[in-house]
Amino acid sequence: MKRYEDYVVIQAWQRDLQLPDKLEKLYAMIWNISKDGRSRMRATSSYIAEWCHCSQRHAQRMIYALEDMGLVAHDVVFDRRKGCNITEFWAIIP
């Protein structure tokens, strides 16, 4: 669930990638969390859809698009605490 004090920072060099608005926002979200090279963003497609104001299916397509561009990678891990699979994303700086 998105909180009102949460925000996304889009770096100047990310603007140079000339991504469509929603892809740019999603890449910035993932990069802001994973920029240290160790951290990963854990998110469901519904969380991404909420942030990007789109459907869950469109959120999934955006992830695949960023992967195809070589900007994002992901892995699916089992979260024992929640008892379900969680997708972890991390940004790749071009």
Short mmCIF file of the C-alpha atoms (twelve columns), coordinates in Angstrom:
data_MODEL
# 
_entry.id   MODEL 
# 
loop_
_atom_site.group_PDB 
_atom_site.id 
_atom_site.type_symbol 
_atom_site.label_atom_id 
_atom_site.label_alt_id 
_atom_site.label_comp_id 
_atom_site.label_asym_id 
_atom_site.label_seq_id 
_atom_site.Cartn_x 
_atom_site.Cartn_y 
_atom_site.Cartn_z 
_atom_site.pdbx_PDB_model_num 
ATOM 1  C CA . MET A 1  0.000  0.000   0.000   1 
ATOM 2  C CA . LYS A 2  1.347  3.364   -1.021  1 
ATOM 3  C CA . ARG A 3  1.809  5.855   1.803   1 
ATOM 4  C CA . TYR A 4  1.466  9.592   1.324   1 
ATOM 5  C CA . GLU A 5  5.005  10.245  2.535   1 
ATOM 6  C CA . ASP A 6  6.482  7.865   -0.094  1 
ATOM 7  C CA . TYR A 7  7.982  9.353   -3.226  1 
ATOM 8  C CA . VAL A 8  10.049 8.428   -6.277  1 
ATOM 9  C CA . VAL A 9  13.140 10.325  -7.401  1 
ATOM 10 C CA . ILE A 10 13.926 10.321  -11.103 1 
ATOM 11 C CA . GLN A 11 17.608 11.037  -11.680 1 
ATOM 12 C CA . ALA A 12 18.703 13.311  -14.548 1 
ATOM 13 C CA . TRP A 13 20.554 10.460  -16.279 1 
ATOM 14 C CA . GLN A 14 17.365 8.361   -16.130 1 
ATOM 15 C CA . ARG A 15 15.569 11.059  -18.132 1 
ATOM 16 C CA . ASP A 16 18.232 10.609  -20.813 1 
ATOM 17 C CA . LEU A 17 17.027 7.016   -21.314 1 
ATOM 18 C CA . GLN A 18 13.889 8.524   -22.883 1 
ATOM 19 C CA . LEU A 19 11.557 5.907   -21.431 1 
ATOM 20 C CA . PRO A 20 7.797  6.414   -21.541 1 
ATOM 21 C CA . ASP A 21 6.505  8.003   -18.319 1 
ATOM 22 C CA . LYS A 22 5.299  4.851   -16.564 1 
ATOM 23 C CA . LEU A 23 8.417  2.870   -17.478 1 
ATOM 24 C CA . GLU A 24 10.572 5.752   -16.303 1 
ATOM 25 C CA . LYS A 25 8.738  5.861   -12.978 1 
ATOM 26 C CA . LEU A 26 9.008  2.094   -12.503 1 
ATOM 27 C CA . TYR A 27 12.723 2.059   -13.354 1 
ATOM 28 C CA . ALA A 28 13.302 4.928   -10.918 1 
ATOM 29 C CA . MET A 29 11.408 3.030   -8.184  1 
ATOM 30 C CA . ILE A 30 13.542 -0.064  -8.672  1 
ATOM 31 C CA . TRP A 31 16.814 1.871   -9.048  1 
ATOM 32 C CA . ASN A 32 16.213 3.969   -5.903  1 
ATOM 33 C CA . ILE A 33 15.920 0.813   -3.817  1 
ATOM 34 C CA . SER A 34 18.613 -1.307  -5.473  1 
ATOM 35 C CA . LYS A 35 21.228 1.318   -6.308  1 
ATOM 36 C CA . ASP A 36 23.626 0.095   -3.615  1 
ATOM 37 C CA . GLY A 37 24.143 -3.115  -5.601  1 
ATOM 38 C CA . ARG A 38 22.968 -5.366  -2.747  1 
ATOM 39 C CA . SER A 39 19.376 -4.365  -2.028  1 
ATOM 40 C CA . ARG A 40 16.443 -5.552  -4.067  1 
ATOM 41 C CA . MET A 41 12.935 -4.222  -4.430  1 
ATOM 42 C CA . ARG A 42 10.281 -6.736  -3.369  1 
ATOM 43 C CA . ALA A 43 6.952  -5.944  -4.930  1 
ATOM 44 C CA . THR A 44 3.818  -7.527  -6.278  1 
ATOM 45 C CA . SER A 45 2.302  -6.555  -9.596  1 
ATOM 46 C CA . SER A 46 -0.605 -4.970  -7.690  1 
ATOM 47 C CA . TYR A 47 1.815  -2.714  -5.769  1 
ATOM 48 C CA . ILE A 48 3.529  -1.675  -9.003  1 
ATOM 49 C CA . ALA A 49 0.145  -1.126  -10.648 1 
ATOM 50 C CA . GLU A 50 -0.941 1.124   -7.787  1 
ATOM 51 C CA . TRP A 51 2.205  3.270   -8.071  1 
ATOM 52 C CA . CYS A 52 2.086  3.470   -11.861 1 
ATOM 53 C CA . HIS A 53 -1.710 3.870   -12.134 1 
ATOM 54 C CA . CYS A 54 -2.197 0.891   -14.422 1 
ATOM 55 C CA . SER A 55 -3.536 -2.659  -14.398 1 
ATOM 56 C CA . GLN A 56 -1.597 -5.541  -12.863 1 
ATOM 57 C CA . ARG A 57 -1.150 -7.075  -16.307 1 
ATOM 58 C CA . HIS A 58 0.296  -3.806  -17.638 1 
ATOM 59 C CA . ALA A 59 2.646  -3.667  -14.638 1 
ATOM 60 C CA . GLN A 60 3.924  -7.137  -15.552 1 
ATOM 61 C CA . ARG A 61 4.404  -6.095  -19.178 1 
ATOM 62 C CA . MET A 62 6.389  -3.051  -18.034 1 
ATOM 63 C CA . ILE A 63 8.743  -5.274  -16.014 1 
ATOM 64 C CA . TYR A 64 9.274  -7.511  -19.042 1 
ATOM 65 C CA . ALA A 65 9.909  -4.436  -21.205 1 
ATOM 66 C CA . LEU A 66 12.556 -3.121  -18.783 1 
ATOM 67 C CA . GLU A 67 14.158 -6.577  -18.716 1 
ATOM 68 C CA . ASP A 68 14.191 -6.730  -22.518 1 
ATOM 69 C CA . MET A 69 15.942 -3.337  -22.528 1 
ATOM 70 C CA . GLY A 70 18.554 -4.691  -20.107 1 
ATOM 71 C CA . LEU A 71 17.621 -2.184  -17.381 1 
ATOM 72 C CA . VAL A 72 16.118 -4.547  -14.784 1 
ATOM 73 C CA . ALA A 73 16.584 -8.127  -13.637 1 
ATOM 74 C CA . HIS A 74 14.363 -10.173 -11.339 1 
ATOM 75 C CA . ASP A 75 14.248 -13.332 -9.308  1 
ATOM 76 C CA . VAL A 76 11.369 -15.137 -7.602  1 
ATOM 77 C CA . VAL A 77 11.976 -16.209 -4.003  1 
ATOM 78 C CA . PHE A 78 9.799  -17.953 -1.452  1 
ATOM 79 C CA . ASP A 79 9.000  -15.763 1.552   1 
ATOM 80 C CA . ARG A 80 8.596  -18.123 4.502   1 
ATOM 81 C CA . ARG A 81 7.014  -15.461 6.691   1 
ATOM 82 C CA . LYS A 82 4.265  -14.699 4.171   1 
ATOM 83 C CA . GLY A 83 4.091  -18.231 2.795   1 
ATOM 84 C CA . CYS A 84 4.179  -17.201 -0.855  1 
ATOM 85 C CA . ASN A 85 6.486  -16.398 -3.725  1 
ATOM 86 C CA . ILE A 86 7.771  -12.821 -3.905  1 
ATOM 87 C CA . THR A 87 9.451  -11.224 -6.877  1 
ATOM 88 C CA . GLU A 88 12.652 -9.295  -6.230  1 
ATOM 89 C CA . PHE A 89 13.800 -6.694  -8.744  1 
ATOM 90 C CA . TRP A 90 17.066 -4.850  -9.133  1 
ATOM 91 C CA . ALA A 91 18.172 -2.178  -11.560 1 
ATOM 92 C CA . ILE A 92 21.003 -2.481  -14.015 1 
ATOM 93 C CA . ILE A 93 22.663 0.808   -14.852 1 
ATOM 94 C CA . PRO A 94 23.196 1.089   -18.622 1 
# 
